[in-house]
């Protein structure tokens, strides 16, 4: 009898612990969705809602991330036991130690601690977020995030169209800040048009969003009826919104990134070993895109002319032998121009866009040095780590990015073959190239996108297509 009572007590304790963990997971998922919405709409707050607070809004995601981390730690749900994550912790600790050295050697005023702190956040603070999302997100959470992306795309399209048609200094483009210094200057495109930013503060944010919207739209179309995660009319409206924003954006990067999504989807369809999925993922999307490209100059001639003109102008002015593609490869070798950086680096965070927007920040010598592609070359990816962290820690962070990319590719490739679901590789075509060579420590929006969608990509490895049309039964998940 006593043994039976003890067993009942243990079962009660176990069920109570499971219930608490379930409640904690629900709250963690809610906070992650808050972070996703902040990622997209913080730019709108900075431009139109609270322009007088645009600099503090740089840090708006920090308290919510701390809230998430606090729940994870208190409920013993923190991700552990990964060599990649432990290596990131080691780099983060070393960076804390090197900041005082940089401050002393560089004779920086005390207020530069703000720059160093912001740099540390961009480099290390959000890395655990990826693994928490991967651990706690389930299939419904991933699909809900894709649905949210579709709805945001539908709402964004009219804003992007209006920005395309409006002058650079209009309210819809520059924001409603009183002083000119606090207004936003969007990059020019061609024929007098700017590059729209949508709800973001820069066109780079819209590029990130269009890439993920492409994943959501394409995944919606290639999913069978039994695997649908969104209503057909929502998908149609989101598709129209995506095509319109692509046409108005003038972004070559968004176009190429979307093409990578299509390529990854086709590859995923082939290695999934499912005939109908391979057809839906490969042949059908390419035919549709070809048809739409033919319609583009007919339906939106101004946007088409602007895009072609900008492509030609950029190609003519490019210093790279391969034009746009040469520029795309530039981040992989630009670090060689910065090997004369001080051994300890200049200052963590000095390469960030936030530092560039502050009038009191004195940029390092590298800012004024010609590198073969403009000065400073903030788009150079790996090179900024050398300037921020020095030769040893800088190369350590580059190794971390390469390691993460290879590990992620192998993990997602195996998942695609096992689960017959293309979503993991589709997301890799976006998040994978960002973690390898994107501006993840320079631009806040890119930073947010990479750590969130790396987590979503890893979370998507835990589920499979419900059914495949040519199988007529639930897919195997045993490989």
C-alpha positions as CSV (number, residue, x, y, z in Angstrom):
1,X,0.0,0.0,0.0
2,X,2.8,2.4,0.9
3,X,4.6,1.6,-2.4
4,X,1.4,2.3,-4.3
5,X,1.0,5.6,-2.5
6,X,4.5,6.6,-3.3
7,X,4.0,5.7,-7.0
8,X,0.8,7.8,-7.1
9,X,2.7,10.8,-5.5
10,X,5.4,10.5,-8.1
11,X,2.9,10.3,-10.9
12,X,1.1,13.4,-9.5
13,X,4.4,15.3,-9.3
14,X,5.3,14.3,-12.8
15,X,1.9,15.4,-14.2
16,X,2.1,18.7,-12.3
17,X,5.6,19.3,-13.7
18,X,4.4,18.4,-17.2
19,X,1.5,20.8,-16.9
20,X,3.8,23.6,-15.7
21,X,6.1,23.0,-18.6
22,X,3.2,23.1,-21.0
23,X,2.1,26.5,-19.6
24,X,5.6,27.8,-19.8
25,X,5.9,26.7,-23.4
26,X,2.7,28.5,-24.3
27,X,4.1,31.7,-22.9
28,X,7.4,31.3,-24.6
29,X,5.8,30.8,-27.9
30,X,3.7,34.0,-27.3
31,X,6.8,36.0,-26.6
32,X,8.5,34.6,-29.7
33,X,5.6,35.8,-31.8
34,X,5.8,39.2,-30.1
35,X,9.4,39.4,-31.2
36,X,8.5,38.5,-34.7
37,X,5.9,41.2,-34.9
38,X,8.3,43.7,-33.4
39,X,10.8,42.8,-36.0
40,X,8.4,43.8,-38.7
41,X,6.7,46.8,-37.2
42,X,9.4,48.5,-35.1
43,X,10.3,50.4,-38.3
44,X,6.8,51.7,-38.6
45,X,7.0,52.9,-34.9
46,X,10.3,54.6,-35.6
47,X,9.0,56.3,-38.8
48,X,5.4,57.2,-38.1
49,X,4.4,56.3,-34.5
50,X,7.1,57.5,-32.2
51,X,9.9,59.1,-34.2
52,X,11.1,61.1,-31.2
53,X,12.0,57.7,-29.6
54,X,13.5,56.1,-32.7
55,X,17.0,55.6,-31.1
56,X,15.6,53.9,-27.9
57,X,13.4,51.7,-30.1
58,X,16.6,50.1,-31.3
59,X,16.5,48.1,-28.1
60,X,12.7,47.4,-27.9
61,X,13.3,43.6,-28.5
62,X,15.7,43.3,-25.5
63,X,13.2,43.2,-22.6
64,X,11.0,40.7,-24.4
65,X,14.0,38.5,-25.2
66,X,15.1,38.7,-21.5
67,X,11.5,37.7,-20.6
68,X,11.8,34.7,-22.9
69,X,15.2,33.7,-21.5
70,X,13.9,34.1,-17.9
71,X,11.1,31.7,-18.5
72,X,13.4,29.2,-20.2
73,X,15.9,29.3,-17.3
74,X,13.4,29.2,-14.5
75,X,11.5,26.3,-16.0
76,X,14.7,24.4,-16.8
77,X,13.9,24.6,-20.5
78,X,17.2,26.2,-21.7
79,X,18.8,24.5,-24.6
80,X,22.0,22.7,-23.5
81,X,24.6,20.2,-24.7
82,X,25.4,21.6,-28.1
83,X,29.1,22.2,-29.0
84,X,28.1,25.0,-31.5
85,X,26.2,26.9,-28.8
86,X,29.0,26.4,-26.2
87,X,31.5,27.9,-28.7
88,X,29.2,30.9,-29.1
89,X,29.2,31.3,-25.3
90,X,33.0,31.2,-25.3
91,X,33.2,33.9,-28.0
92,X,30.6,36.0,-26.1
93,X,32.6,35.9,-22.9
94,X,35.9,36.7,-24.6
95,X,34.2,39.7,-26.3
96,X,33.1,41.1,-22.9
97,X,36.7,40.9,-21.8
98,X,38.1,42.6,-24.8
99,X,35.8,45.6,-24.7
100,X,37.7,47.4,-21.9
101,X,40.9,46.8,-23.7
102,X,39.5,48.4,-26.9
103,X,38.2,51.3,-24.9
104,X,41.6,52.0,-23.3
105,X,43.7,51.5,-26.4
106,X,41.3,53.5,-28.6
107,X,40.9,56.3,-26.0
108,X,37.2,56.1,-26.4
109,X,34.9,58.3,-24.2
110,X,32.7,56.5,-21.7
111,X,29.6,56.9,-23.9
112,X,31.1,54.5,-26.4
113,X,30.1,51.8,-24.0
114,X,26.6,52.1,-25.6
115,X,28.1,51.2,-29.0
116,X,30.0,48.3,-27.5
117,X,26.9,47.1,-25.7
118,X,24.8,47.3,-28.8
119,X,27.5,45.5,-30.8
120,X,27.5,42.7,-28.2
121,X,23.8,42.4,-28.4
122,X,23.9,42.0,-32.2
123,X,26.7,39.5,-32.1
124,X,25.7,37.2,-29.2
125,X,22.5,38.1,-27.4
126,X,20.0,36.5,-29.8
127,X,21.9,33.3,-30.6
128,X,20.1,31.3,-27.8
129,X,16.8,32.5,-29.3
130,X,17.4,30.3,-32.4
131,X,17.8,27.1,-30.3
132,X,14.8,28.0,-28.0
133,X,12.6,28.4,-31.1
134,X,13.9,25.1,-32.5
135,X,13.2,23.3,-29.2
136,X,9.8,24.8,-28.3
137,X,8.1,25.4,-31.7
138,X,5.9,22.6,-32.9
139,X,4.2,22.1,-36.3
140,X,1.2,24.4,-35.5
141,X,3.5,27.2,-34.3
142,X,5.6,27.1,-37.5
143,X,2.5,27.1,-39.7
144,X,1.0,29.9,-37.7
145,X,4.1,32.0,-38.2
146,X,3.8,31.4,-42.0
147,X,0.1,32.4,-41.9
148,X,1.0,35.6,-40.1
149,X,3.6,36.3,-42.8
150,X,0.9,35.9,-45.4
151,X,-1.5,38.3,-43.7
152,X,1.3,40.9,-43.1
153,X,2.2,40.6,-46.8
154,X,-1.4,41.4,-47.8
155,X,-1.4,44.5,-45.6
156,X,2.0,45.6,-46.7
157,X,1.4,45.7,-50.5
158,X,-0.7,49.0,-50.5
159,X,2.0,50.7,-48.4
160,X,4.8,49.6,-50.7
161,X,2.9,50.7,-53.8
162,X,2.2,54.1,-52.3
163,X,5.9,54.5,-51.4
164,X,6.9,53.7,-54.9
165,X,4.6,56.4,-56.3
166,X,5.5,59.0,-53.7
167,X,8.6,61.4,-53.6
168,X,11.5,60.6,-51.3
169,X,10.7,63.3,-48.7
170,X,7.0,62.4,-48.4
171,X,5.5,61.3,-45.1
172,X,5.1,57.7,-46.3
173,X,8.8,57.4,-47.1
174,X,10.7,59.8,-44.7
175,X,8.4,59.5,-41.7
176,X,6.8,62.2,-39.6
177,X,9.8,63.3,-37.5
178,X,10.0,67.1,-37.0
179,X,13.8,67.4,-37.7
180,X,15.4,66.4,-41.0
181,X,18.1,64.5,-39.1
182,X,15.5,62.1,-37.6
183,X,13.8,61.5,-40.9
184,X,14.6,58.4,-43.0
185,X,16.3,58.6,-46.3
186,X,15.5,55.7,-48.6
187,X,18.0,54.6,-51.2
188,X,17.3,55.7,-54.7
189,X,16.3,53.2,-57.4
190,X,16.0,54.6,-61.0
191,X,13.8,57.0,-63.0
192,X,13.2,59.1,-59.9
193,X,11.8,56.3,-57.7
194,X,13.1,55.2,-54.3
195,X,13.4,51.7,-53.0
196,X,10.3,51.2,-50.9
197,X,10.8,50.0,-47.3
198,X,7.2,48.9,-46.5
199,X,6.8,48.9,-42.7
200,X,10.5,48.7,-42.2
201,X,12.9,51.6,-41.7
202,X,15.0,50.6,-44.7
203,X,14.6,48.7,-48.0
204,X,16.8,45.9,-46.7
205,X,14.1,45.0,-44.2
206,X,11.6,44.7,-47.1
207,X,14.0,42.4,-48.9
208,X,14.1,40.2,-45.8
209,X,10.3,40.1,-45.6
210,X,9.8,39.4,-49.3
211,X,12.2,36.5,-49.1
212,X,10.2,34.9,-46.2
213,X,6.9,35.8,-47.8
214,X,8.1,33.9,-50.9
215,X,8.8,30.8,-48.7
216,X,5.3,31.1,-47.2
217,X,3.5,31.6,-50.5
218,X,5.3,28.9,-52.4
219,X,5.0,26.4,-49.5
220,X,1.3,27.1,-49.4
221,X,0.9,26.4,-53.2
222,X,2.9,23.2,-53.3
223,X,1.2,21.8,-50.2
224,X,-1.5,19.2,-50.9
225,X,-5.1,19.8,-49.8
226,X,-4.5,17.5,-46.8
227,X,-1.5,19.5,-45.7
228,X,-2.9,23.0,-46.3
229,X,-2.1,25.5,-43.5
230,X,-4.1,28.5,-44.9
231,X,-7.3,29.2,-46.9
232,X,-7.0,29.4,-50.6
233,X,-8.3,33.0,-50.9
234,X,-5.7,34.2,-48.4
235,X,-3.0,32.4,-50.4
236,X,-4.3,34.1,-53.6
237,X,-4.3,37.6,-52.1
238,X,-0.8,37.0,-50.5
239,X,0.5,35.9,-53.9
240,X,-0.8,39.0,-55.6
241,X,0.7,41.1,-52.8
242,X,4.1,39.4,-53.2
243,X,4.2,39.9,-56.9
244,X,3.2,43.5,-56.6
245,X,5.8,44.3,-53.9
246,X,8.5,42.5,-55.9
247,X,7.7,44.6,-58.9
248,X,7.7,47.9,-56.9
249,X,10.7,47.1,-54.7
250,X,13.4,47.4,-57.4
251,X,15.4,45.0,-55.3
252,X,17.8,42.8,-57.2
253,X,18.6,41.0,-54.0
254,X,15.0,40.1,-53.3
255,X,14.7,38.8,-56.8
256,X,17.8,36.6,-56.5
257,X,16.8,35.5,-53.1
258,X,13.4,34.4,-54.3
259,X,15.0,32.5,-57.1
260,X,17.1,30.7,-54.5
261,X,13.9,29.7,-52.7
262,X,12.6,28.2,-55.9
263,X,15.8,26.3,-56.5
264,X,15.9,25.0,-53.0
265,X,12.2,24.0,-53.3
266,X,12.9,22.0,-56.5
267,X,15.9,20.3,-54.9
268,X,13.8,19.4,-51.8
269,X,11.2,18.0,-54.1
270,X,13.7,15.7,-55.9
271,X,15.4,14.4,-52.7
272,X,12.1,13.8,-51.0
273,X,11.6,10.7,-53.2
274,X,7.9,11.6,-53.8
275,X,6.9,12.0,-57.4
276,X,3.9,14.4,-56.9
277,X,5.8,16.5,-54.4
278,X,8.7,16.8,-56.8
279,X,6.4,18.0,-59.6
280,X,4.7,20.5,-57.4
281,X,8.0,21.8,-55.9
282,X,9.9,21.9,-59.2
283,X,8.1,22.1,-62.5
284,X,4.8,23.9,-61.6
285,X,6.4,27.0,-59.8
286,X,8.9,27.6,-62.6
287,X,6.1,27.6,-65.2
288,X,4.0,30.0,-63.2
289,X,7.0,32.4,-62.6
290,X,7.8,32.3,-66.3
291,X,4.2,33.3,-67.1
292,X,4.2,36.1,-64.6
293,X,7.6,37.5,-65.9
294,X,6.0,37.8,-69.3
295,X,3.0,39.7,-67.8
296,X,5.1,42.1,-65.7
297,X,5.9,44.7,-68.4
298,X,2.3,44.6,-69.5
299,X,0.5,45.0,-66.1
300,X,3.1,47.3,-64.4
301,X,5.2,48.9,-67.1
302,X,6.6,51.7,-64.9
303,X,7.8,49.3,-62.3
304,X,9.3,47.1,-65.0
305,X,11.1,50.0,-66.7
306,X,12.5,51.2,-63.3
307,X,13.8,47.7,-62.5
308,X,15.5,47.2,-65.9
309,X,17.0,50.7,-65.8
310,X,18.4,50.2,-62.3
311,X,19.8,46.8,-63.2
312,X,21.6,48.2,-66.3
313,X,22.9,51.2,-64.4
314,X,24.2,49.1,-61.5
315,X,25.8,46.7,-63.9
316,X,27.6,49.5,-65.7
317,X,28.9,51.1,-62.4
318,X,29.9,47.8,-60.8
319,X,33.6,47.4,-60.1
320,X,33.2,43.6,-60.1
321,X,33.9,41.4,-63.1
322,X,30.8,39.4,-62.6
323,X,28.5,42.4,-61.9
324,X,25.8,41.7,-59.4
325,X,27.0,38.1,-58.7
326,X,30.6,39.4,-58.1
327,X,29.2,41.8,-55.6
328,X,27.2,38.9,-53.9
329,X,30.5,37.0,-53.5
330,X,32.4,40.0,-52.2
331,X,31.6,39.3,-48.5
332,X,33.5,36.0,-48.6
333,X,36.9,37.6,-49.4
334,X,36.6,41.3,-48.4
335,X,38.2,40.6,-45.0
336,X,41.7,40.6,-46.6
337,X,41.4,44.4,-46.9
338,X,41.2,44.7,-43.1
339,X,44.2,42.6,-42.0
340,X,45.9,45.8,-40.8
341,X,43.3,46.3,-38.2
342,X,44.7,46.5,-34.6
343,X,45.1,43.0,-33.0
344,X,42.3,43.7,-30.5
345,X,40.0,45.3,-33.1
346,X,38.7,48.9,-33.1
347,X,35.6,48.6,-31.0
348,X,32.8,46.1,-30.9
349,X,29.7,47.5,-32.6
350,X,31.6,50.3,-34.4
351,X,30.6,48.8,-37.8
352,X,26.8,48.8,-37.0
353,X,24.3,51.0,-38.8
354,X,23.3,52.3,-35.4
355,X,26.8,53.7,-34.8
356,X,26.7,55.3,-38.2
357,X,23.4,57.2,-37.3
358,X,24.9,58.8,-34.2
359,X,26.6,62.1,-34.9
360,X,29.0,61.8,-32.0
361,X,30.6,58.6,-33.1
362,X,34.1,58.9,-34.6
363,X,34.5,56.1,-37.1
364,X,37.8,54.2,-37.2
365,X,40.4,54.6,-39.9
366,X,38.9,51.7,-41.9
367,X,35.9,53.8,-42.5
368,X,37.9,56.1,-44.7
369,X,40.0,53.4,-46.5
370,X,39.3,52.5,-50.1
371,X,38.8,48.7,-50.3
372,X,38.0,48.3,-54.0
373,X,34.3,48.7,-53.4
374,X,33.5,52.1,-52.0
375,X,34.8,53.0,-48.5
376,X,34.1,51.0,-45.4
377,X,32.1,48.4,-47.4
378,X,29.7,47.7,-44.6
379,X,28.2,45.1,-46.8
380,X,31.3,43.0,-46.6
381,X,30.0,40.5,-44.1
382,X,33.0,38.8,-42.5
383,X,35.3,41.9,-42.7
384,X,33.3,43.7,-40.1
385,X,34.2,41.0,-37.5
386,X,37.9,41.8,-38.0
387,X,37.2,45.5,-37.3
388,X,34.9,44.9,-34.4
389,X,36.7,42.0,-32.6
390,X,40.3,41.9,-33.9
391,X,42.1,39.2,-35.7
392,X,41.6,36.3,-33.2
393,X,38.1,36.8,-32.1
394,X,37.0,38.1,-35.5
395,X,38.2,34.9,-37.2
396,X,36.6,33.0,-34.4
397,X,33.2,34.5,-35.2
398,X,33.8,33.8,-38.9
399,X,34.5,30.1,-38.0
400,X,31.3,30.1,-36.0
401,X,29.3,31.3,-39.0
402,X,30.8,28.7,-41.3
403,X,30.3,25.9,-38.7
404,X,26.7,26.9,-38.2
405,X,26.0,27.0,-41.9
406,X,27.5,23.5,-42.6
407,X,25.8,22.0,-39.5
408,X,22.5,23.5,-40.5
409,X,22.7,22.3,-44.1
410,X,23.5,18.7,-43.1
411,X,20.7,18.8,-40.5
412,X,18.0,20.2,-42.8
413,X,19.1,18.0,-45.8
414,X,18.7,14.8,-43.6
415,X,15.3,16.1,-42.4
416,X,14.1,16.6,-46.0
417,X,15.0,13.1,-47.0
418,X,13.4,11.7,-43.8
419,X,10.2,13.7,-43.6
420,X,9.6,14.4,-47.3
421,X,8.8,18.0,-46.4
422,X,10.5,20.8,-48.4
423,X,10.0,23.6,-45.9
424,X,13.3,23.0,-44.1
425,X,15.4,23.5,-47.2
426,X,13.2,26.4,-48.4
427,X,14.0,28.2,-45.2
428,X,17.7,27.3,-45.5
429,X,17.9,29.1,-48.8
430,X,17.0,32.2,-46.9
431,X,18.5,31.9,-43.4
432,X,21.4,29.7,-44.4
433,X,22.9,32.3,-46.8
434,X,22.4,35.0,-44.1
435,X,24.2,33.1,-41.4
436,X,27.0,32.4,-43.8
437,X,27.6,35.9,-45.4
438,X,24.8,38.3,-44.5
439,X,25.0,41.6,-42.6
440,X,23.8,39.9,-39.4
441,X,25.9,42.1,-37.0
442,X,25.5,45.4,-38.9
443,X,21.8,45.8,-39.5
444,X,19.3,45.2,-36.7
445,X,16.5,43.9,-39.0
446,X,18.8,41.3,-40.7
447,X,20.0,40.3,-37.2
448,X,16.5,39.6,-36.0
449,X,15.5,37.8,-39.2
450,X,18.5,35.4,-39.2
451,X,18.1,34.2,-35.6
452,X,14.4,33.8,-35.7
453,X,14.3,32.0,-39.0
454,X,17.2,29.8,-38.2
455,X,15.1,28.6,-35.3
456,X,12.0,28.2,-37.5
457,X,14.1,26.2,-40.0
458,X,15.3,23.9,-37.3
459,X,11.8,23.5,-35.8
460,X,10.5,22.5,-39.2
461,X,12.7,19.4,-39.1
462,X,10.4,17.9,-36.5
463,X,7.4,17.3,-38.7
464,X,6.5,15.9,-42.2
465,X,3.9,16.4,-44.8
466,X,0.6,14.8,-43.6
467,X,0.1,13.0,-46.9
468,X,1.4,12.9,-50.4
469,X,-0.9,12.7,-53.4
470,X,0.8,9.7,-55.0
471,X,1.1,7.8,-51.8
472,X,-2.5,8.1,-50.5
473,X,-1.4,7.5,-46.9
474,X,0.5,9.3,-44.2
475,X,4.2,9.7,-45.0
476,X,6.7,7.7,-43.2
477,X,9.0,9.5,-40.8
478,X,11.5,6.7,-40.3
479,X,13.5,7.6,-43.4
